[in-house]
Amino acid sequence: MSLFSQIKDGLRKSRESVFKRIRDALSGGDLSAAIEEVEELLILSDMGMETVESVVDTLRSRTKRSDNAVQVLKEILVEHLKEVETSETIFSELPHVISVVGVNGTGKTTTIGKLSKMYSSLGKSVVVASGDTFRAAAVEQLKHWCEQTGAEFISQGHGADAASVAFDAVNHALSKKKDLVIIDTAGRLHTRHNLMEELKKIHRVVARLIEDAPHEVLLVIDANTGQNGLMQARKFLDAVRVTGIILTKLDGTAKGGIVFAISRELGIPVKYIGIGEKLEDLRPFDPEMFVEALLSTD
């Protein structure tokens, strides 16, 4: 199965719940009435009012000069996603350090396993720091993923100081000349001040070893949480520098529009999307492919 087919299959529920109806509306005769319906459907898709208004205003303007409204909408949506450029991970300084953050239940620990698999497949040597020390199950789960992917696992066990674990992992990677350190962090509620302070401490500690570390801070958001995901992201942005979003569970009941809201309203690029449960189901985000999968015919 091609990558596009995999993404299209993963987004099937999003496409069938809202975006197929958008495509059908724009393929009808009365374009003015269709755009009114499209506006309502985009709101239902979790796109957010600010983004919907921008998309619909542009759609009205451009469809006056085109008879292919579906294609026009695709172009507009891709443009919105490209307003916030994402970049490839560049290993300019070794080890490259990635901190993975998010609230409980977003699939954060599983996502780290998938990241480990992806980078290991690219020939990178990966070290994983088990910084979610609040849950004993998280330590065991992450250890299992490392065994599956071949990543080195650094842990001090349940209840250890998370910053100390992160320090040990980065120090180990420096001494052994490893390519990448991925730091797991506790699945904290974005409303818990003390846990946010601990997250800041983790980042301060690794910066003592490598001045610019962590080089990336990736926030994991469950796409099914819709607009609540935006609220989570804003709280994390208040506490730490977030460089990219990993949007998980897009193969579930997510409506797909949240991707556009995050890009436009937060100015943070969506870097990866999760479209399934297998280790290979974390994919780099491609705006054109994503939009085409949402609005393609079955």
C-alpha positions in Angstrom: 0.0 0.0 0.0 1.4 3.4 -1.0 1.9 6.2 1.6 -1.0 8.2 0.2 -3.3 5.1 0.4 -2.2 4.6 4.0 -3.0 8.2 5.0 -6.2 8.1 3.0 -7.2 4.9 4.8 -6.2 6.4 8.2 -8.3 9.5 7.6 -11.4 7.6 6.3 -13.6 8.5 9.3 -12.7 12.1 9.1 -13.4 12.1 5.4 -16.7 10.3 5.6 -18.0 12.3 8.6 -17.5 15.8 7.2 -15.3 16.3 4.2 -17.2 14.0 1.9 -20.2 16.2 2.5 -18.1 19.3 1.8 -17.0 17.8 -1.5 -20.6 16.9 -2.4 -21.9 20.3 -1.6 -19.3 22.1 -3.8 -19.9 19.7 -6.6 -23.6 20.7 -6.8 -25.2 23.5 -8.8 -25.9 26.4 -6.4 -22.5 27.5 -5.4 -23.7 30.3 -3.1 -25.8 28.0 -1.1 -23.0 25.4 -1.1 -20.5 27.8 0.5 -23.0 28.5 3.3 -23.2 24.7 3.9 -19.4 24.4 3.7 -19.0 27.0 6.3 -21.2 25.1 8.7 -19.5 21.8 8.0 -16.0 23.3 8.5 -17.1 24.6 11.9 -18.2 21.0 12.7 -14.8 19.7 11.6 -13.1 21.4 14.6 -11.4 23.9 12.3 -12.2 26.9 14.6 -14.1 30.1 13.8 -11.1 32.2 13.0 -9.7 29.7 10.4 -13.2 28.9 9.0 -13.9 32.6 8.3 -10.6 33.0 6.5 -11.1 29.9 4.4 -14.7 30.7 3.5 -13.9 34.4 2.6 -11.1 33.3 0.3 -13.3 30.5 -1.2 -16.1 33.0 -2.1 -13.5 35.3 -3.8 -11.7 32.6 -5.8 -14.7 30.6 -6.9 -15.9 33.6 -8.9 -12.9 33.0 -11.2 -13.1 29.2 -11.3 -15.6 26.5 -12.0 -13.8 23.9 -9.9 -14.8 24.8 -6.3 -13.4 21.6 -4.8 -9.9 22.2 -6.3 -10.0 25.8 -5.1 -10.8 24.7 -1.6 -7.9 22.2 -1.7 -5.5 25.0 -2.7 -6.8 27.3 0.1 -6.4 24.6 2.8 -2.9 23.7 1.7 -2.0 27.4 1.7 -3.3 27.7 5.3 -1.2 24.8 6.4 1.9 26.1 4.7 1.6 29.5 6.4 3.6 27.8 9.2 6.5 26.1 7.7 7.9 22.9 9.3 11.5 21.8 8.7 13.2 18.5 8.7 15.1 17.5 11.8 18.7 18.5 11.2 21.4 16.7 13.3 23.7 19.7 13.3 24.9 19.0 16.9 25.1 15.5 18.3 23.2 14.3 20.2 20.1 15.9 18.9 17.7 16.2 21.8 13.9 16.0 21.5 11.6 16.5 24.5 8.1 15.0 24.0 5.3 16.6 26.1 1.6 16.3 26.5 -1.3 15.4 28.7 -2.4 12.0 29.8 -4.1 9.8 27.3 -2.8 11.4 24.1 -0.7 8.4 23.1 2.6 10.1 24.1 4.6 7.1 25.2 3.5 5.0 22.2 4.4 8.0 19.9 7.9 7.9 21.4 8.1 4.3 20.4 7.1 5.2 16.9 9.6 8.0 16.7 12.3 5.6 17.9 11.4 3.2 15.2 11.4 5.9 12.5 14.8 7.2 13.4 16.3 3.8 13.9 15.1 2.8 10.4 17.0 5.9 9.1 20.2 4.5 10.7 20.3 6.8 13.7 21.4 5.6 17.1 18.6 6.5 19.5 18.6 6.9 23.3 15.3 7.1 25.2 15.0 8.7 28.6 12.2 7.4 30.7 11.2 10.7 32.3 7.6 9.8 33.0 8.5 8.6 36.5 5.0 9.1 38.0 3.5 6.0 36.4 5.3 2.7 36.9 3.4 1.4 33.8 4.9 4.1 31.7 8.4 3.0 32.5 7.6 -0.6 31.6 5.7 0.4 28.4 8.6 2.6 27.2 11.1 -0.2 28.0 9.0 -2.5 25.8 9.0 -0.1 22.9 12.8 0.3 23.1 13.2 -3.5 23.0 11.0 -3.5 19.8 12.9 -0.6 18.1 16.5 -1.2 19.3 16.8 2.1 21.1 18.8 2.4 24.3 16.7 2.7 27.4 17.7 5.0 30.3 15.7 4.8 33.4 16.0 5.2 37.2 12.7 3.5 37.9 9.3 4.6 39.2 9.4 7.7 41.4 12.8 8.9 40.3 13.6 12.6 39.6 12.7 13.1 36.0 15.3 15.8 35.4 18.0 13.5 36.7 16.9 10.8 34.2 17.1 13.3 31.4 20.5 14.4 32.5 21.8 10.8 32.6 20.4 10.1 29.1 22.0 13.1 27.5 25.3 12.6 29.3 25.3 9.0 28.2 24.6 10.0 24.6 27.4 12.5 24.6 29.9 10.0 25.9 28.9 7.3 23.5 28.5 9.6 20.5 24.8 8.8 19.9 22.7 10.6 17.3 19.5 11.2 19.2 18.0 11.5 22.7 14.2 11.4 23.0 13.0 12.4 26.5 9.7 11.1 27.7 8.0 13.4 30.3 5.1 12.8 32.7 1.7 13.0 31.1 0.9 16.2 33.0 -2.4 18.0 33.1 -1.9 21.4 31.5 -3.6 23.0 34.5 -1.1 21.7 37.1 1.4 24.4 37.8 3.9 22.2 39.7 4.2 19.7 36.9 4.8 22.5 34.4 7.6 23.7 36.6 9.1 20.3 36.6 9.0 20.3 32.8 10.9 23.6 32.8 13.5 22.0 35.2 14.0 19.1 32.8 14.8 21.5 30.0 17.1 23.6 32.1 19.1 20.5 33.2 19.7 19.2 29.7 20.7 22.7 28.6 23.6 22.5 31.1 25.1 19.7 29.0 24.2 21.1 25.5 23.5 24.8 25.3 20.6 24.7 22.8 19.0 21.5 24.1 16.3 20.4 23.8 16.6 21.2 20.1 12.9 20.2 19.6 9.9 20.2 21.9 7.2 18.1 20.4 3.7 18.4 21.9 1.5 15.3 21.4 -2.2 16.1 21.0 -5.1 13.6 20.6 -6.9 14.7 17.5 -10.2 13.5 19.0 -10.1 16.1 21.7 -10.9 18.8 19.0 -10.9 22.4 20.3 -9.7 21.2 23.7 -6.5 20.3 22.0 -6.0 24.0 21.2 -6.4 24.9 24.9 -3.9 22.3 25.9 -1.4 23.6 23.4 -1.8 27.2 24.6 -1.0 26.2 28.2 2.1 24.4 27.1 3.2 27.3 25.0 2.9 29.5 28.2 5.3 27.2 30.0 7.9 26.0 27.4 9.0 26.6 23.8 7.0 24.2 21.6 8.5 23.7 18.2 6.1 21.2 16.7 2.9 19.2 17.1 2.4 15.5 16.8 -1.3 14.8 16.2 -2.3 11.3 17.2 -5.3 9.1 16.6 -6.4 10.6 13.3 -7.7 7.2 12.4 -10.3 7.4 15.1 -13.3 9.7 15.3 -11.4 12.9 14.7 -12.9 15.3 12.3 -9.6 16.5 10.7 -10.2 20.3 10.9 -8.2 20.6 14.2 -5.0 20.4 12.0 -5.8 23.7 10.4 -6.8 25.4 13.6 -3.5 24.4 15.3 -1.4 25.7 12.3 -3.2 29.0 11.9 -4.2 30.0 15.4 -1.1 28.8 17.3 1.5 29.3 14.6 3.0 25.9 15.4 3.7 23.4 12.6 2.1 20.0 12.7 5.2 17.8 12.2 3.9 14.3 12.5 0.5 12.6 12.4 -0.5 9.2 13.8 -2.8 7.2 11.6 -2.8 3.8 13.2 -1.5 1.6 16.0 1.5 0.0 14.3 5.0 1.2 14.8 5.1 2.4 11.2 1.9 4.5 11.5 3.6 7.7 12.6 4.1 9.8 9.4 5.8 13.1 8.6 3.1 15.6 7.9 2.6 16.5 4.3 0.0 19.3 3.7 -0.8 18.5 0.1 -1.2 14.8 0.8 -3.3 15.5 3.9 -5.7 17.8 2.1 -6.0 15.4 -0.8 -6.7 12.5 1.5 -9.5 14.5 3.2 -11.2 15.6 0.1 -10.5 12.7 -2.3 -13.2 10.4 -3.7 -13.4 6.9 -2.3 
